[in-house]
Amino acid sequence: MYKVCWRNFGCSDMDILAAFEAAINDGVDVVSISIGGFSGSYDTDSIALGSFHAMRKGIITVASAGNDGPSLGSVTNHAPWIFTVAASGINRQFKSKVVLGNGKTILVSLSPNLIGVVSTKLISLRSI
């Protein structure tokens, strides 16, 4: 675990990038980061930059989609090399085909929690 946020100072870009660097050097397999806020352009956003360097070393970054907007339905941490996770409370299921780099296609099915609690469960991830 790498600490990047401080009670009186928030989460600095320098600390976020230092944590990504430490995790990469420590040989982690997955970086999970739950920090929202405004996402700038990919070349200035510290989470996008850190996760890009992690991805180049074969490390996936899983990040929260954020809760602060700037408007309804907007997300943060949306760089294409980040696995962005959001939550919902509606009674629907979302299915999509994902084509991997090796040409293999998998079916991903997401279903929000049916009782309205803000969480999302991965129902299936299978080859088709």
N, CA and C atoms as an extended XYZ file, in Angstrom:
384
Properties=species:S:1:pos:R:3:atomname:S:1:resname:S:1:resid:I:1 pbc="F F F"
N         0.838       -1.153        0.000 N   MET     1
C         0.000        0.000        0.000 CA  MET     1
C         0.899        1.237        0.000 C   MET     1
N         0.531        2.205       -0.815 N   TYR     2
C         1.306        3.427       -0.965 CA  TYR     2
C         0.420        4.625       -0.631 C   TYR     2
N         0.840        5.448        0.304 N   LYS     3
C         0.048        6.601        0.730 CA  LYS     3
C         0.340        7.780       -0.189 C   LYS     3
N        -0.746        8.347       -0.741 N   VAL     4
C        -0.571        9.487       -1.648 CA  VAL     4
C        -1.390       10.700       -1.235 C   VAL     4
N        -2.309       10.542       -0.302 N   CYS     5
C        -3.156       11.645        0.117 CA  CYS     5
C        -2.901       11.957        1.590 C   CYS     5
N        -2.935       13.226        1.902 N   TRP     6
C        -2.635       13.694        3.254 CA  TRP     6
C        -3.776       14.571        3.732 C   TRP     6
N        -4.146       14.414        4.977 N   ARG     7
C        -5.317       15.071        5.549 CA  ARG     7
C        -5.353       16.575        5.262 C   ARG     7
N        -4.297       17.274        5.497 N   ASN     8
C        -4.310       18.733        5.348 CA  ASN     8
C        -3.884       19.223        3.970 C   ASN     8
N        -3.364       18.323        3.137 N   PHE     9
C        -2.788       18.775        1.874 CA  PHE     9
C        -3.425       18.136        0.637 C   PHE     9
N        -4.275       17.149        0.811 N   GLY    10
C        -4.895       16.487       -0.329 CA  GLY    10
C        -3.945       15.504       -0.998 C   GLY    10
N        -4.156       15.279       -2.279 N   CYS    11
C        -3.389       14.306       -3.053 CA  CYS    11
C        -2.568       15.059       -4.095 C   CYS    11
N        -1.278       15.105       -3.916 N   SER    12
C        -0.453       15.849       -4.867 CA  SER    12
C        -0.030       14.961       -6.035 C   SER    12
N         0.130       15.586       -7.188 N   ASP    13
C         0.601       14.852       -8.365 CA  ASP    13
C         1.941       14.185       -8.094 C   ASP    13
N         2.814       14.864       -7.369 N   MET    14
C         4.135       14.331       -7.061 CA  MET    14
C         4.034       13.027       -6.255 C   MET    14
N         3.139       12.995       -5.274 N   ASP    15
C         2.976       11.794       -4.461 CA  ASP    15
C         2.331       10.657       -5.248 C   ASP    15
N         1.368       10.993       -6.107 N   ILE    16
C         0.720        9.971       -6.941 CA  ILE    16
C         1.732        9.342       -7.885 C   ILE    16
N         2.527       10.166       -8.555 N   LEU    17
C         3.537        9.638       -9.486 CA  LEU    17
C         4.619        8.852       -8.752 C   LEU    17
N         5.008        9.301       -7.552 N   ALA    18
C         6.004        8.566       -6.762 CA  ALA    18
C         5.470        7.200       -6.360 C   ALA    18
N         4.176        7.128       -6.027 N   ALA    19
C         3.577        5.845       -5.657 CA  ALA    19
C         3.520        4.897       -6.852 C   ALA    19
N         3.155        5.419       -8.029 N   PHE    20
C         3.170        4.582       -9.240 CA  PHE    20
C         4.588        4.055       -9.494 C   PHE    20
N         5.573        4.925       -9.387 N   GLU    21
C         6.954        4.510       -9.623 CA  GLU    21
C         7.387        3.440       -8.629 C   GLU    21
N         7.043        3.619       -7.356 N   ALA    22
C         7.403        2.632       -6.338 CA  ALA    22
C         6.711        1.290       -6.607 C   ALA    22
N         5.427        1.341       -6.980 N   ALA    23
C         4.685        0.109       -7.260 CA  ALA    23
C         5.274       -0.628       -8.459 C   ALA    23
N         5.620        0.130       -9.507 N   ILE    24
C         6.235       -0.483      -10.689 CA  ILE    24
C         7.563       -1.132      -10.313 C   ILE    24
N         8.374       -0.413       -9.554 N   ASN    25
C         9.677       -0.950       -9.140 CA  ASN    25
C         9.549       -2.129       -8.185 C   ASN    25
N         8.454       -2.175       -7.425 N   ASP    26
C         8.219       -3.294       -6.511 CA  ASP    26
C         7.678       -4.518       -7.240 C   ASP    26
N         7.319       -4.375       -8.512 N   GLY    27
C         6.868       -5.512       -9.317 CA  GLY    27
C         5.430       -5.927       -9.069 C   GLY    27
N         4.555       -4.976       -8.737 N   VAL    28
C         3.158       -5.333       -8.523 CA  VAL    28
C         2.535       -5.808       -9.829 C   VAL    28
N         1.429       -6.530       -9.725 N   ASP    29
C         0.695       -6.998      -10.896 CA  ASP    29
C        -0.465       -6.074      -11.254 C   ASP    29
N        -1.063       -5.439      -10.242 N   VAL    30
C        -2.225       -4.578      -10.438 CA  VAL    30
C        -2.069       -3.353       -9.550 C   VAL    30
N        -2.382       -2.183      -10.099 N   VAL    31
C        -2.474       -0.957       -9.299 CA  VAL    31
C        -3.960       -0.632       -9.194 C   VAL    31
N        -4.458       -0.515       -7.964 N   SER    32
C        -5.840       -0.122       -7.723 CA  SER    32
C        -5.804        1.245       -7.071 C   SER    32
N        -6.407        2.243       -7.723 N   ILE    33
C        -6.362        3.605       -7.207 CA  ILE    33
C        -7.779        4.167       -7.183 C   ILE    33
N        -8.169        4.648       -6.025 N   SER    34
C        -9.517        5.174       -5.851 CA  SER    34
C        -9.439        6.655       -5.520 C   SER    34
N        -8.969        7.426       -6.473 N   ILE    35
C        -8.866        8.872       -6.322 CA  ILE    35
C        -9.583        9.501       -7.506 C   ILE    35
N       -10.585       10.304       -7.221 N   GLY    36
C       -11.336       10.984       -8.271 CA  GLY    36
C       -10.806       12.392       -8.459 C   GLY    36
N       -11.691       13.263       -8.830 N   GLY    37
C       -11.312       14.648       -9.080 CA  GLY    37
C       -11.314       14.933      -10.556 C   GLY    37
N       -10.839       16.092      -10.914 N   PHE    38
C       -10.824       16.505      -12.313 CA  PHE    38
C        -9.722       15.785      -13.080 C   PHE    38
N       -10.055       15.205      -14.219 N   SER    39
C        -9.058       14.590      -15.097 CA  SER    39
C        -8.672       15.584      -16.171 C   SER    39
N        -7.410       15.939      -16.213 N   GLY    40
C        -6.929       16.829      -17.257 CA  GLY    40
C        -6.611       16.041      -18.507 C   GLY    40
N        -5.831       16.614      -19.359 N   SER    41
C        -5.413       15.904      -20.563 CA  SER    41
C        -4.448       14.782      -20.163 C   SER    41
N        -4.325       13.804      -21.017 N   TYR    42
C        -3.509       12.631      -20.696 CA  TYR    42
C        -2.058       12.981      -20.394 C   TYR    42
N        -1.549       14.072      -20.950 N   ASP    43
C        -0.149       14.418      -20.722 CA  ASP    43
C         0.072       15.279      -19.477 C   ASP    43
N        -0.996       15.636      -18.766 N   THR    44
C        -0.839       16.404      -17.530 CA  THR    44
C        -1.483       15.740      -16.321 C   THR    44
N        -2.367       14.770      -16.524 N   ASP    45
C        -3.063       14.089      -15.438 CA  ASP    45
C        -2.140       13.039      -14.816 C   ASP    45
N        -1.873       13.169      -13.518 N   SER    46
C        -0.901       12.274      -12.874 CA  SER    46
C        -1.342       10.809      -12.888 C   SER    46
N        -2.626       10.539      -12.750 N   ILE    47
C        -3.091        9.146      -12.768 CA  ILE    47
C        -2.970        8.570      -14.182 C   ILE    47
N        -3.305        9.361      -15.194 N   ALA    48
C        -3.143        8.898      -16.578 CA  ALA    48
C        -1.669        8.635      -16.880 C   ALA    48
N        -0.788        9.536      -16.442 N   LEU    49
C         0.648        9.365      -16.693 CA  LEU    49
C         1.212        8.148      -15.961 C   LEU    49
N         0.904        8.038      -14.672 N   GLY    50
C         1.413        6.910      -13.892 CA  GLY    50
C         0.904        5.582      -14.407 C   GLY    50
N        -0.387        5.530      -14.742 N   SER    51
C        -0.955        4.279      -15.244 CA  SER    51
C        -0.413        3.924      -16.623 C   SER    51
N        -0.078        4.930      -17.427 N   PHE    52
C         0.519        4.654      -18.731 CA  PHE    52
C         1.881        3.969      -18.558 C   PHE    52
N         2.686        4.483      -17.642 N   HIS    53
C         3.996        3.860      -17.389 CA  HIS    53
C         3.834        2.459      -16.797 C   HIS    53
N         2.830        2.277      -15.961 N   ALA    54
C         2.549        0.945      -15.420 CA  ALA    54
C         2.142       -0.001      -16.546 C   ALA    54
N         1.258        0.466      -17.437 N   MET    55
C         0.799       -0.355      -18.552 CA  MET    55
C         1.957       -0.778      -19.443 C   MET    55
N         2.916        0.119      -19.650 N   ARG    56
C         4.071       -0.218      -20.494 CA  ARG    56
C         4.928       -1.308      -19.869 C   ARG    56
N         4.786       -1.524      -18.552 N   LYS    57
C         5.509       -2.588      -17.847 CA  LYS    57
C         4.618       -3.812      -17.641 C   LYS    57
N         3.437       -3.817      -18.265 N   GLY    58
C         2.537       -4.964      -18.161 CA  GLY    58
C         1.683       -4.956      -16.908 C   GLY    58
N         1.533       -3.814      -16.259 N   ILE    59
C         0.757       -3.706      -15.020 CA  ILE    59
C        -0.543       -2.980      -15.328 C   ILE    59
N        -1.677       -3.605      -15.008 N   ILE    60
C        -2.969       -2.972      -15.239 CA  ILE    60
C        -3.288       -2.029      -14.076 C   ILE    60
N        -3.914       -0.897      -14.394 N   THR    61
C        -4.387        0.036      -13.378 CA  THR    61
C        -5.903        0.014      -13.382 C   THR    61
N        -6.484       -0.208      -12.206 N   VAL    62
C        -7.922       -0.168      -12.003 CA  VAL    62
C        -8.199        1.087      -11.194 C   VAL    62
N        -9.058        1.966      -11.709 N   ALA    63
C        -9.287        3.262      -11.066 CA  ALA    63
C       -10.777        3.553      -10.928 C   ALA    63
N       -11.098        4.341       -9.911 N   SER    64
C       -12.483        4.761       -9.708 CA  SER    64
C       -12.889        5.792      -10.757 C   SER    64
N       -14.167        5.774      -11.098 N   ALA    65
C       -14.682        6.723      -12.084 CA  ALA    65
C       -14.973        8.083      -11.469 C   ALA    65
N       -14.968        8.183      -10.155 N   GLY    66
C       -15.197        9.449       -9.474 CA  GLY    66
C       -16.661        9.738       -9.236 C   GLY    66
N       -16.925       10.678       -8.345 N   ASN    67
C       -18.297       11.018       -7.979 CA  ASN    67
C       -18.609       12.502       -8.093 C   ASN    67
N       -17.678       13.284       -8.553 N   ASP    68
C       -17.823       14.729       -8.450 CA  ASP    68
C       -18.197       15.452       -9.729 C   ASP    68
N       -18.435       14.770      -10.792 N   GLY    69
C       -18.818       15.486      -12.011 CA  GLY    69
C       -17.647       15.827      -12.890 C   GLY    69
N       -17.653       16.816      -13.674 N   PRO    70
C       -18.306       18.111      -13.470 CA  PRO    70
C       -19.805       18.132      -13.768 C   PRO    70
N       -20.355       17.118      -14.401 N   SER    71
C       -21.790       17.091      -14.673 CA  SER    71
C       -22.290       15.669      -14.517 C   SER    71
N       -23.603       15.498      -14.525 N   LEU    72
C       -24.173       14.163      -14.419 CA  LEU    72
C       -23.646       13.256      -15.528 C   LEU    72
N       -23.305       12.038      -15.173 N   GLY    73
C       -22.836       11.075      -16.155 CA  GLY    73
C       -21.387       11.221      -16.555 C   GLY    73
N       -20.670       12.134      -15.949 N   SER    74
C       -19.261       12.302      -16.311 CA  SER    74
C       -18.382       11.437      -15.420 C   SER    74
N       -17.242       11.043      -15.930 N   VAL    75
C       -16.317       10.194      -15.190 CA  VAL    75
C       -14.912       10.786      -15.231 C   VAL    75
N       -14.114       10.353      -14.285 N   THR    76
C       -12.694       10.691      -14.286 CA  THR    76
C       -11.911        9.411      -14.522 C   THR    76
N       -10.605        9.535      -14.659 N   ASN    77
C        -9.734        8.374      -14.882 CA  ASN    77
C       -10.190        7.576      -16.106 C   ASN    77
N       -10.356        8.254      -17.217 N   HIS    78
C       -10.924        7.645      -18.416 CA  HIS    78
C        -9.902        7.405      -19.527 C   HIS    78
N        -8.621        7.440      -19.204 N   ALA    79
C        -7.614        7.135      -20.224 CA  ALA    79
C        -7.843        5.715      -20.743 C   ALA    79
N        -7.626        5.477      -22.015 N   PRO    80
C        -7.947        4.161      -22.594 CA  PRO    80
C        -7.123        3.009      -22.030 C   PRO    80
N        -6.037        3.254      -21.335 N   TRP    81
C        -5.215        2.186      -20.761 CA  TRP    81
C        -5.555        1.941      -19.292 C   TRP    81
N        -6.585        2.611      -18.772 N   ILE    82
C        -7.040        2.407      -17.394 CA  ILE    82
C        -8.339        1.627      -17.420 C   ILE    82
N        -8.464        0.642      -16.527 N   PHE    83
C        -9.728       -0.062      -16.337 CA  PHE    83
C       -10.514        0.751      -15.317 C   PHE    83
N       -11.471        1.547      -15.790 N   THR    84
C       -12.226        2.456      -14.934 CA  THR    84
C       -13.473        1.765      -14.418 C   THR    84
N       -13.695        1.861      -13.115 N   VAL    85
C       -14.809        1.177      -12.468 CA  VAL    85
C       -15.761        2.215      -11.883 C   VAL    85
N       -17.041        2.060      -12.183 N   ALA    86
C       -18.068        2.955      -11.658 CA  ALA    86
C       -19.131        2.131      -10.945 C   ALA    86
N       -19.977        2.793      -10.231 N   ALA    87
C       -21.060        2.121       -9.513 CA  ALA    87
C       -22.396        2.717       -9.932 C   ALA    87
N       -23.443        1.944       -9.723 N   SER    88
C       -24.767        2.397      -10.109 CA  SER    88
C       -25.809        1.706       -9.249 C   SER    88
N       -26.999        2.152       -9.325 N   GLY    89
C       -28.075        1.546       -8.559 CA  GLY    89
C       -29.325        1.352       -9.390 C   GLY    89
N       -29.205        0.949      -10.639 N   ILE    90
C       -30.366        0.747      -11.491 CA  ILE    90
C       -30.546       -0.736      -11.789 C   ILE    90
N       -31.738       -1.109      -12.188 N   ASN    91
C       -32.079       -2.502      -12.440 CA  ASN    91
C       -31.924       -2.823      -13.924 C   ASN    91
N       -30.661       -2.819      -14.408 N   ARG    92
C       -30.385       -3.103      -15.816 CA  ARG    92
C       -29.111       -3.926      -15.915 C   ARG    92
N       -28.896       -4.483      -17.070 N   GLN    93
C       -27.665       -5.230      -17.318 CA  GLN    93
C       -27.026       -4.677      -18.588 C   GLN    93
N       -25.703       -4.556      -18.557 N   PHE    94
C       -24.971       -4.018      -19.697 CA  PHE    94
C       -24.039       -5.097      -20.233 C   PHE    94
N       -24.146       -5.398      -21.510 N   LYS    95
C       -23.323       -6.423      -22.137 CA  LYS    95
C       -22.517       -5.795      -23.261 C   LYS    95
N       -21.294       -6.268      -23.401 N   SER    96
C       -20.452       -5.753      -24.469 CA  SER    96
C       -19.421       -6.807      -24.857 C   SER    96
N       -19.041       -6.813      -26.107 N   LYS    97
C       -17.956       -7.667      -26.569 CA  LYS    97
C       -16.668       -6.859      -26.508 C   LYS    97
N       -15.617       -7.479      -26.013 N   VAL    98
C       -14.310       -6.845      -25.925 CA  VAL    98
C       -13.342       -7.671      -26.756 C   VAL    98
N       -12.664       -7.039      -27.712 N   VAL    99
C       -11.689       -7.730      -28.549 CA  VAL    99
C       -10.305       -7.469      -27.959 C   VAL    99
N        -9.617       -8.538      -27.582 N   LEU   100
C        -8.290       -8.434      -26.997 CA  LEU   100
C        -7.235       -8.251      -28.083 C   LEU   100
N        -6.035       -7.882      -27.667 N   GLY   101
C        -4.946       -7.657      -28.603 CA  GLY   101
C        -4.601       -8.881      -29.423 C   GLY   101
N        -4.858      -10.082      -28.879 N   ASN   102
C        -4.550      -11.314      -29.606 CA  ASN   102
C        -5.686      -11.741      -30.535 C   ASN   102
N        -6.721      -10.875      -30.662 N   GLY   103
C        -7.837      -11.181      -31.546 CA  GLY   103
C        -8.963      -11.944      -30.886 C   GLY   103
N        -8.759      -12.444      -29.675 N   LYS   104
C        -9.788      -13.188      -28.967 CA  LYS   104
C       -10.864      -12.219      -28.484 C   LYS   104
N       -12.128      -12.627      -28.593 N   THR   105
C       -13.248      -11.801      -28.161 CA  THR   105
C       -13.846      -12.397      -26.897 C   THR   105
N       -14.123      -11.527      -25.916 N   ILE   106
C       -14.780      -11.975      -24.691 CA  ILE   106
C       -16.048      -11.162      -24.499 C   ILE   106
N       -17.027      -11.749      -23.833 N   LEU   107
C       -18.280      -11.073      -23.526 CA  LEU   107
C       -18.231      -10.624      -22.078 C   LEU   107
N       -18.425       -9.342      -21.850 N   VAL   108
C       -18.431       -8.782      -20.503 CA  VAL   108
C       -19.856       -8.366      -20.192 C   VAL   108
N       -20.349       -8.772      -19.022 N   SER   109
C       -21.699       -8.440      -18.616 CA  SER   109
C       -21.655       -7.819      -17.227 C   SER   109
N       -22.135       -6.588      -17.122 N   LEU   110
C       -22.167       -5.887      -15.841 CA  LEU   110
C       -23.608       -5.684      -15.421 C   LEU   110
N       -23.877       -5.935      -14.150 N   SER   111
C       -25.217       -5.737      -13.630 CA  SER   111
C       -25.134       -4.975      -12.324 C   SER   111
N       -25.720       -3.775      -12.263 N   PRO   112
C       -25.732       -3.038      -11.002 CA  PRO   112
C       -26.514       -3.794       -9.940 C   PRO   112
N       -26.210       -3.539       -8.712 N   ASN   113
C       -26.895       -4.143       -7.587 CA  ASN   113
C       -28.388       -3.820       -7.666 C   ASN   113
N       -29.235       -4.816       -7.501 N   LEU   114
C       -30.664       -4.635       -7.704 CA  LEU   114
C       -31.363       -3.958       -6.540 C   LEU   114
N       -30.721       -3.835       -5.371 N   ILE   115
C       -31.404       -3.223       -4.235 CA  ILE   115
C       -31.041       -1.758       -4.073 C   ILE   115
N       -30.331       -1.186       -5.029 N   GLY   116
C       -30.064        0.232       -5.017 CA  GLY   116
C       -28.810        0.643       -4.260 C   GLY   116
N       -28.101       -0.296       -3.680 N   VAL   117
C       -26.844        0.039       -3.030 CA  VAL   117
C       -25.844        0.397       -4.111 C   VAL   117
N       -25.027        1.389       -3.868 N   VAL   118
C       -24.099        1.845       -4.894 CA  VAL   118
C       -22.934        0.859       -4.995 C   VAL   118
N       -23.096       -0.117       -5.851 N   SER   119
C       -22.017       -1.064       -6.137 CA  SER   119
C       -22.327       -1.739       -7.462 C   SER   119
N       -21.292       -2.239       -8.094 N   THR   120
C       -21.462       -2.939       -9.362 CA  THR   120
C       -20.754       -4.271       -9.272 C   THR   120
N       -21.393       -5.305       -9.748 N   LYS   121
C       -20.824       -6.640       -9.688 CA  LYS   121
C       -20.488       -7.119      -11.095 C   LYS   121
N       -19.352       -7.749      -11.257 N   LEU   122
C       -19.015       -8.353      -12.531 CA  LEU   122
C       -19.681       -9.716      -12.556 C   LEU   122
N       -20.637       -9.895      -13.471 N   ILE   123
C       -21.377      -11.145      -13.523 CA  ILE   123
C       -20.624      -12.175      -14.343 C   ILE   123
N       -20.150      -11.801      -15.513 N   SER   124
C       -19.468      -12.810      -16.312 CA  SER   124
C       -18.389      -12.174      -17.161 C   SER   124
N       -17.352      -12.916      -17.312 N   LEU   125
C       -16.248      -12.533      -18.199 CA  LEU   125
C       -15.841      -13.835      -18.860 C   LEU   125
N       -16.277      -14.055      -20.076 N   ARG   126
C       -16.055      -15.352      -20.696 CA  ARG   126
C       -15.713      -15.197      -22.161 C   ARG   126
N       -15.037      -16.183      -22.670 N   SER   127
C       -14.706      -16.212      -24.092 CA  SER   127
C       -15.923      -16.550      -24.911 C   SER   127
N       -15.992      -15.996      -26.113 N   ILE   128
C       -17.090      -16.369      -27.019 CA  ILE   128
C       -16.513      -16.723      -28.372 C   ILE   128
